[in-house]
Amino acid sequence: MAADGAFVRDASYITTRITADGADGYPVEAGRYRLIAARACPWANRAMIVRRLLGLEPVISLGVPGPLHDERSWRFHLDPGNVDPVLGIEWLRDAYEKRFPGYPKGITVPALVEERTGQVVTNDYAQLTLDLSTEWRAHHRPGAPDLYPEHQRAEMDELMEEIYQDLNNGVYRAGFAGDQGAYQEAYSAVFSQLDRLSDRLARRRYLMGDSITEADVRLWVTLVRFDAAYHGHFKCNRQKLTEMPVLWAYARDLFQTPGFGDTIDFGQIKEHYYGVHRTINPTGIVPVGPDVSNWTSQHDREELGGSPWGDGTPPGPPPEGEG
């Protein structure tokens, strides 16, 4: 928390990369790494979606901590015996400590862990998904979309940074603000950005044009949590997502696209935000609503043209046990 009451995210991550040439000591290799990603967390949700869209499930396994955690870190409380079946650990902290004894920073998801050693490799969530698109190409499924097209990267990087500052992190800056002025500044940024994105998406089906990219993944994980968590819990309450026609239709379009909605568990999302953030919600009571059956309603975004996959094809169903 800054002196003026503004929430400041700790952005210091383990920046080791897994690359095709293995320059950081960790080469791309099928079956070597396990993605740890909680369904409740938007930053982790990005990695789950990208892994699904690119068809990397057979080469990168998935471990899913439950929605609740404390100062000891994310916990595998959904697995039998509260232990990840591959890594054999109860707390994600154990994987961090195996590589960095006494690790002093935040224990965050997503994290890529080397299965053989049980050591965390990276938790640099922004670079992680870009590397899945670029460094892991040899393992992409046939028909996988190009989520980070080279000719659009400059524009995408600028847009994604704006979305991060104003919206992805902006809802947290509003929710965790310790001062009225800091809250109102963050609140204004959130809805100003939503208005700009609504204008952009009124003219095109996806953020960069006729097919999905990493930019859509980064925006969508915030939109899908908006009414369930950010509108009430984080006081971002000018409007609900369902009251913003363009963004609501766009969000439903992606929810109904393979690889997006099939990674979502609204119950876990609410349990995490309302159950963990006791400084905001001291009772820990989790709201019953909102009704989420409307996420499968007709959206009519096809009228704008394009295809989510470009010239490619959709991914198959989630692997058994991951749906």
N, C-alpha and C positions, 0 to 999 in steps of 0.2 A: 504494500500500500504506500503510495507516495504521500508526501507531507500535505498535499492539497486534498487528500481523500480519494484520489484516483486509483483505480486498480491497475497494477502493473504486472503483466504476466512474466514469469521467469522463462526466458527464451534461451536458456543455455542447455544444449542437448549434446548427446554423444554423436559426433559428426562423422564417425567411421562410415565408409560406404562399402556396399557390396557391388562390385563392378565386374564387367566382362573380362577385364585384364587383371583383376585382383590387385590393383595398385595399393590398396590399403591393407592387404593381407587377407582379404576375404573375397575370393572369386565367386562368381555366379556358379552354382552347382545344384543340380536337382537333388532334393532329399536332405540337404545339409542344414536348412534353416527352418525355424518355426515362427510364424507370425502370431504374436500375442495381441489380441484386439478385443476389447470389451464392446459389446453391442450398445451399451449406454452412451459411450463417448463419441462425439462427432469427429474428433481427430482420428480416432481408431477406425471409425466407420468408413472414412475415406479409403484406408488401406484395404478393408474388406471388400469394398465395391470394386476398386481397381484390380485386385487379385481375381475377383469373379469375372469381370469384363474381359480380362486378358487371358483367362483360362489357365491361371497359374496354380490352381488347386492341387494338381497331381505332383507339383514340384516344390511347393512351399506349404507345409502343414499349418493348421490353424488351431491355436489354443485360445479359449474364451473365458477370461475371468468373469465373475459375476458383477452385478451392478453396485455392490456395496464395498467400500474400502475405508481404511482409517489411516493413522499415521504410519502403520506398518506397510502400506501399499495396497495395490490391487490383490485380491485373493481369489483362488480358484474354487469358490464355494458352491459352484454348480456341478462340479465333477465328483464322482464317488470318492469318499474319504477326504474331500476338500483338497485333492492333489491333482495337478495336471498329469494326464496319463503318459505323456511323452517325457517331459522334463523331470517329473517326480518331485515337484515343489508345491508348497501350499501358497506361498507369497511370491509375487513377481520380484520383490526386493532380492530374493535369493539369487536370481540370475544376474542382477546388477552387481551384487556383492562378490559373486564368483569372479567377475572380471576386474572390478574395482573395489577391493575391500574397504569398508567404511565409506561407500559412495555417498557424497554429501548433498547431492542435488535431488530434484524431484524424480520419483519413480513413476514414469508415465507410460501410457499406451498411445499409439501402437509401439511395439518393440519387436525387432527381429533378433531371435536368440539362436545361437549355434547349438544344434541338438546334441552333438557329440560331447561338447565341453560343458553345455548348460550355461554358457556365458552370453550376456547381452552383446550384440554387435552394434546396434544403433537404435535410437529412439527419435531421430531427426525426422519427424513425420512428414514435413513438406518435401524434403529431398527423397525420402523413402519411396513415395508413390511415383515421383518422376523417374527414379531409377527403375522401378518395376516396368515402366513404359519403355525405357530406352536401353538399359543395361541387360534386361532379361529377354530381349527380343527372340533369341534362339529358342526360347521355351514358350512363346506365345502360342495360343491355339490358332488353327487355321481360321481366317475370317475375323480375327481380333481387330477392334477399332484402333486407330491411331489417336491416342488420347492427348498427345503432345506434339502436334504437327510442327515440323521445323519452321515452315514459312509463317506460322502464326505465333511463334513463341514470344516475340517481343511484345506484341499486343496482349497476349494471354498473361504474361508475367505482370504487366502493369495492372490489368484488370483484376487478377487474383490478389495482388497486394492491396488494392482498394477494398475488395470484398473482405479480406482478412482484417484490415484495420477497422473498417466501419461496421462490419456485420459479424463475421465469424468470431472475432475477439470483442467486437463492439457490444454484443449482448452480455458478455461477461463483465465488461467495463461498466455497463449499466447495473447489472445484478449485484456486483460486489463493491460498488461505489460506497465510500464512507462519508460522502459529503453531497448535499443537495445539488450544488453546482456541477460537481463531477458527474453525477447521475444524469442531470439534464443535458449536459454536453454529449455524453455517450448516447443517450436516448435519441437526441436530434440526429446524430450521425447514423444510427441504425436506420431510422425511417427515411432520412434523405437518400441513403444508399438504396433502400428498398424501392423508393420511388424511381430512382434512375434505372435500376434493373428492370422494373416494370415497363418503363418506356422502351428500353432496349429489346425486351422479350415480346413486346407487342408486335414487333416487325419481323422477328425471326424465331424459329422453333427452339433453338439452343443458343447459348451465349455467343458462340463463335460462328454460328451459321446453321448449316443443315444437318450437322451430326454432333454427337456428344464429344466433349473433351474433358480434360482434367478440371477445367474451370467450372463445368456443370457439376462435377462431383463435389467440389469444394463449396459451392453455393448450396447445393441441395441438402447436404447434411445439416446445415443450419435451418433451412426452411422446414424440413421434416420434423424438427424438434420444436418449432416455434410455438404452436398452440399448446402442445403438451407440457412445455417447460418454460420457455422464455417469456411468453405473454404474461403469465401470472407470477411465476417464481422470480424472474429477473425484472419484472415491472416494465416490460416492453409492450405497453398496452394501448398504444394509439389505435391499433387495429389488430385483429387476429389475421392469420394467413388466409383463412377462409373468407375474409372480408376484403381481400385484395385480388380481384378477379384474374388478372393476368398471371400473377405469381402462383396463385392457387391452382390454376389450370396447368401451368408449367410443372409445378411440384407433383401433381397427380399423374401427368404424362410420364415423368421419370419413375414415380413410385410403381407404375404399372409396367415399366421396362425391366426385363430380366437383369438381375445384378444390383438393382436398387432396393425396391420394396422387400425383396426376399432376404435382405440383411437386417431388417428393422424389427425390433421388439419394443413396442410402445410401453409395455409394462415395465421392462427393465429401464427404459429411459426415465420414466417418472420416478421409479424407485431410487435411482441414482441421484437425480437432482434434488428431490424433496427429502430423501432419506439421509444423504451425506452432508449437504450444506446446512448444518444446524445453526450457523450464525444468521442465516436468512430465514430458515424454517425450524425454529427451536423444538417444536413438538415432533417433528419427523413424520407428520401425517401426510400420506400420499393421496392426492386427489383421485376421485373415481373417474372423472371425465378427462378430456373431452371424448365424445363419440368419434371413433376412428373408422367407422364403416364407410364413410363418405370418400375415403381415399381411393376406392375402386370405382367411383362414379365417372361417367363420360366426361372427357375433357376437351375434345374437338381440336386439339392442337395439330392434328394431321393436316388440317386445312392450310397450314403455313408451309407445307411441303417438307422435303428432307426425309432422312431416315436416321435413327439413332446410330446405326452401324456404318454409315457411309456406304462403301462398296462391300462391306463385310457382312457378317452374320451374327445373330444373337448367341450368347453362351447357352449351354445346356442347363438343366436344373442343378441346384446346389448338390454337392456330394452328400451321401447319406450321413446324417448326423449334424449337418451344417445348416439345414433349412430352418 
